[in-house]
Amino acid sequence: MRLFLLPTSLSTGGLLLAALFLGACDGGQGDRPSTSDGDELGSCGRLAKTIGPATWLEPDKAPKVCAGRPPDRTVCLSGLTVVAIDRFDEIGDGSTRGNYYLEDTSDDPPPFAGVLIYRPAFSPPDLRLVEGDVVDFFGSLQEFGGPTSTSPTGFNYCRTLPELGGALTFRFDNHFAQPPKVIPIEELKSYETGRPYLGMLVKLLNPQLNPDGGKDSKGRYTAAFNVGAIADVADVPQVSNELYDIQAEGPPLVGNTKFKSITGIVTYFFGFRIAPRSAADIEL
């Protein structure tokens, strides 16, 4: 199991510092300032301006050490909408991951507006969030290079998965659902074109499964999309059961099925996946 180390400022009492910092971002739990900053989403940064293209890629090789990968850095972010919470034990080991997926709050989220937060802390500690809540974040941004237990070099070609690790604090309830961003499935055929949508809630129109249909491997139920010719078979995008039990709740992922649409979170593990949040995200 991979462990994510929080920055020193968030360990052993550092959450108090995080809470104070978030208060300075106009997202804390204490008294609000007498003058408004004019932006109900807060004055800290936005994801879309924080996460960008992976300039450190080495597409021609997969070295043991990716020298250009950026170091972890501390970030303060405001106005993030919770678009999904991972409560499903997809591999049946008796635990749930507890990961959250966040997006810049927007009617039309731009590229790089989504991210995974790995097992967040909360300020105050008893804070409980639901999809649609708008939050602020203080902690670290990491470009995770992949599990070396699966591959000695991690993800191929120095690819990375941007992740947050730190504390969330509540800003306000959002009574309007964050809309999925409609993207062509071709965007997920390569890392360079798919990275802008990592962690985002997207919608694919008229996707079709390849002839093999759904496959179960150690609890991970996936089905590859029919995307035509592709340079690397590992890059064929898939639909996966990361957020709910597709096998039990349906609909069945039968080979060659063409769906009206599939909505879900864009994830990455040696290739792109769409993770629907429930059966309602899959339209036949």
N, C-alpha and C positions, 0 to 999 in steps of 0.2 A: 504493500500500500504506500503510495507516495505521500510524503509529508511536505507541507508548505510552511516555510518559516516566515513569520511576520517580522517586519522591521523592528529594530530595537525600541523605537518610540511607541510600539504597540504592545510590548511585553511587560508583564509584572507591574501593573499599575499604569502602564502607558495608555490604556484605554481612556483614562481621565484626560490625558493630554489630547487624545484624539477627539474626545467630546468637546473640550475647550476649543480646539481648532475648528471643529465643525460649527460651533457656536459663532466663531468669527466669520465663518462662511454663511452666516444667517440661516443655519440649519440645525442649531443645537436645541436642547430642551429647556434652556434657561430663559430669562427675560429677553424679549426681542428689543432691538434698538429702537429708539424713539423716532428715528428717521429711516425710511425705507431706501433700499438700494435701487428701487425702481424695477426690479426683476423678480417676479414671484418664484422663479426657478433657482434663484441664488446667484452669487457672484463668483463662485469657484469655476473651475474649468469645465469644458464639455468634452465628452468622449471623442466626438468626431474630430476634434482638434488636438487630441492627445495621442490617439492610436493612428498610425499611418502605414504606408507601404513598408514591406520588409526589404530594406535596401542592402541587407547583409546576406541575401541568398547566394548560394554557390551552385547553380543548376548543373554544372558539369561534373560535380563530384560530391561525395558525402564524407568529408574528413572527420576524424575522431574529435577534433577540437574546432569549433566554429568561432574563429577569432573575432569576427565582426558582430556577433550577437550583442545587443545592448545590455548593459547592467540593469538590475532592478532600480527603480526610482520612486520616490515618494510623490504622490499626487493627491490633490484635493479636487473633488468633482461634485457638482451640484445638479439638482433637477433630473435625477435618473428614475425612470419608471421600471418597476419590477414586471417583467413580461413572462417569466416562468420560474418555478421553484421545483427542483428535482426532489420529489418525495418517493420515487419508485425504486425498488430494489430489483434492478433488471437482471442481475446475475445470480440472485438467490442466495447471497451469502449472509443474509440476516441484517443487513444495514442499508441505509439510504445515504446518498452522498451529501445531501443538504446544500448543494450548490444553487446559486441564484444566477439568473440571467437578467441583465440590466440594459436599458437603452436610454439615450437622450430622449427626453420627452418632446414629442413633435408629431404633427399630423402627417408629416412626410419625412421620416428619419433619413438623414444623408448617409453615405458610405462611412464606415468606421464608427457608427453610432452605437454599436452593441458590444457587450463583453460578458464573459463568465467571471463571477466572483466565487472563489474557491472557499467553501465553508466559512462564511463571514462571521465576524463578531458583531455585537449590537450595542448601541448606546442609546438608552440604558440597557443593561444586560437582559432585562425581561421583555424587551421589545419584540413583538411578533408581527410579521408583515404578510401581506397577501398580494397576489397579482393585481396590478393597477396602482399600488401605493407609489408615491413619489418620495425619493430618499436622497440623502447626500452621502458621500463616501470620503473617508480619509484612510490612506494606507499606502501600499506599494503596488506598482504595475510591473509585472514580470512577463518576459517573453519565454514561456516554457518550451524547452527544446525537445520534449518527448521522453518517454520512459526508457532508460537504458537497459532495463530488464527485458524489454521486448526487442529492442534493437541496440547493439553496442554504440551506435552513433546517434540514437534518438530518431527524430523525424528525418526523413530523407532531405538532402540538399540544404541543410541548415534551416529548414522551415521551423516555424515556432507558432505557439498558440498564446495570444495575449490573455493574461489572467490578472485579476485584482485579488489582493489579500489584505484584509483590514476590517474596519468598522463601518457599519451603516447606521444612520440616524434618520428618523422620520421627518419628512417635510410637510406633506399633505396628502389627503385622499384624492385620487383622480377618478371621477365618476364616468369618464369616457375611456373606452378600451383603446389601448395603443394599437393603431392599425398595422397589419403586416405589410411589409414592402414587397411589392410584386416584382420578381426578377425572372429573367429567362434562365432555364436550367443550364444552358451553355456556360453561364458565369461560373458554375461550380466544377467545370472540367479541368481547371488548372488552379494551382495555389495562388498565382498572381491575381487572377480575376475573382477568385472566391474569397480571398482574405478580407476585402472590405465588408463582407457580410457576416463574418464570424461573430457569434453571440447574438445575432439579430433575429427577430421574428420576421420570416419571409413567407411568401406565397408563390408556389409554382403552379402555372396554369397548364392543364392538359398533359401532365407528365405520364409516361408509360414505363412499366417495369420491363426488365429484360425477360427472356423466356424462362429463366431458372426460378423466378419468384422468390418467396421468403425462405431464408435459411436460419437455422438455430445453431449457434455455436457457443456452448457454455453459458446459455442464458441470454446471449446477445442475439436478438432476432433482427435480421436486416434483409433488405431486398435491394438489388442494384437497379438503377434506372437505365433505360435504353437511350443512350446519348450518341450513338453512332461511333465513328472512328475516334480513337483517343490515343495519345502518344504513350501513356503508361497506364496499364490496366488497373494499377493500384489507385489511380485518380478517378475511377468511375464513381460518381456520387451515389449515395444510398439513402434509403429511408430506414430509420432505426427505432428501436423500442426504448430509448434512453429515458423517456419521461412518462411513459405509461405502457401497460401490458397489451400490445397489439395482438398477440396470439389469442389471449383470452377475451378481449373486448372487441376485436375486429376493427375494421373490416379485413377479410383475408387478403394477404398479399400474393395473389395468384399470378403466375407468369404471364406476361404480355398484357396485363390489365392496364387500361388507360383510364386515368382518373380525371374528373373535372378539375380538381385542384387538390393540392396538399399544402397545408400550412404547418410551419414548425420552426424550431430554433436551428440555426446553422451551427453545427459542431465540427470538430476536426480530430481525427485519430488516424494518421497515415492516409487520410483521404477525407473528403467532405461528406457529411451526413445531414439529413433533415430529420429532426426529432419532433414529431407531433406531440402536443400536450394532452390530447384526448382523442377519442374517436371522432369528435365533432370537427377536428382539424382535417379530416380526410373526406373529400366529397367524391362520390362515384358518379 
